[in-house]
Amino acid sequence: MARLCTLASGSKGNSTYISAGSGDIIVDAGISYKSFVTALECAGGDISKLQAIAITHTHTDHIKGLKTFLKNVKIPVIASELTLKYLCENNWLPPDTKLIAADNGVTIGDIKIDFFATSHDAEGSGGYVVNFSDGRRAAVCTDLGVMTDDIRQKLYGCNAVVIESNHDVDMLQHGPYPAHLKLRILSEEGHLSNNACATELPQLLKSGTTRIILGHLSEENNTPLLARSAAKTMLSQIGAQEGIDYILETAKQKTVGVTVF
């Protein structure tokens, strides 16, 4: 049994726990160490089994708890070379931290971790596909900006995927954010909308993905209902039924979500 657990997901902090029994990893540490420990315990995780932490990018909602985390949990940090450079130069890491560049893939024990680049506005930004020895695969794919063919090819065939469904375009455009921030979010260096995410799901399902977790939902410009509705509408167009052909979940900011795959 493998599990993908969103410990926190949203603009206030992000962290995901992935486990297949033989090895566990964390993706991002955007919450406090205390909150991390509490969430991991709620997810049934064992901190002593963690083998590495992978960082997607350097925005604070993905790394603000990283230094304290690493002072307490002595495991390697995996990230793109540009992200590792930033973390080192800006004092985000304890001095004894082991660093592993992710750009060309990483093997930790019997886990293979593939990195893919994203166009989000943080230098070295990316996502991860985690491959376990029994053939199961899971991906964390948020803060995209825009979906690319390279990312699609990485995601296809994954059993479980956390994929960004950040905002409802109408809510964003008519909401309180200043114009420059709206333009950033809507740009190719920003975030994936509900509709943009939903458009990707039919082919993802056809490729073998049966566990879909909508992640990084904006608390100001989205709702779980709107994100789910967009996703289900697109999936229904290929005749797919929730609970039969796929399981659809929305990751929450403060609630642990556990997906078995």
Helices and strands as residue ranges (DSSP letters): E 3-8, E 15-19, E 24-27, H 33-42, G 47-49, E 50-54, H 60-63, H 66-72, E 77-79, H 81-89, E 99-101, E 106-108, E 111-117, E 126-131, E 137-141, H 149-155, E 160-164, H 169-173, H 179-186, H 194-206, E 211-215, H 224-236, E 247-250, E 257-260
